[in-house]
């Protein structure tokens, strides 16, 4: 992939909207092109700054009711038919007013339906987790620091991130630590801890919980042949993914959570 094509895809890459093949192609180009990597870093910093400092506004809760009331009033002002054999046309201004109100109601209804029926935040993150896991396996880029020594992995990750991820070797429980790497999920850099169970690889993604220090129970998701678990604890978010069976994924997650 050349520089022009890569730069055209950077916005989609940052927003994690690209397919796996495009993500891998951009990854390879950024790893070898300092100029494009600099542009990516600048756009990433701008995106993070906007997300941190931009003001967000929501439509008033009563907006839909006001629009519906407007439609009702417009309909009530329509003259009744004087003769059933003849159409009574509304004046152009009335039609325009009614049409605008109907269009506004349709827009509000569509936005509400999208919010209610669109993918949840967990589903969106799950897709990103699957992409990150598959990319690490297919490109054979499992670890930036490849060692089972948790006292090497943790400081390395902490020096690259704005938080210190909990790292522990679970060899005695049958889940040896392979190493760790940097990844990008939920619009921020995250820690990826890599473990092995027999011939199966496990990616554990860790990053600070943006909402609060609340604790949530482990929740399971299965998609595209992968099994995932995620939970929040002590101000951190955890996502585990592997092609292991759900029971072993649960054992791993509980073992890791108990060993931190």
SULJOQUI-V763921 format. One record per run of one state. SS is the DSSP state (a for helix, b for strand, c for the rest). FROM is the first residue (numbers start at 1). TO is the last residue. Records with the same first field share a line. If there is no record, write none. Layout:
SS->FROM-TO + FROM-TO
This chain:
c->1-2 + 15-19 + 33-33 + 54-62 + 77-91 + 118-120 + 139-144 + 147-149 + 161-169 + 174-174 + 186-187 + 198-199 + 209-215 + 224-225 + 234-235 + 243-245 + 260-260
a->3-14 + 20-32 + 34-53 + 63-76 + 92-117 + 121-138 + 150-160 + 171-173 + 246-259
b->145-146 + 170-170 + 175-185 + 188-197 + 200-208 + 216-223 + 226-233 + 236-242
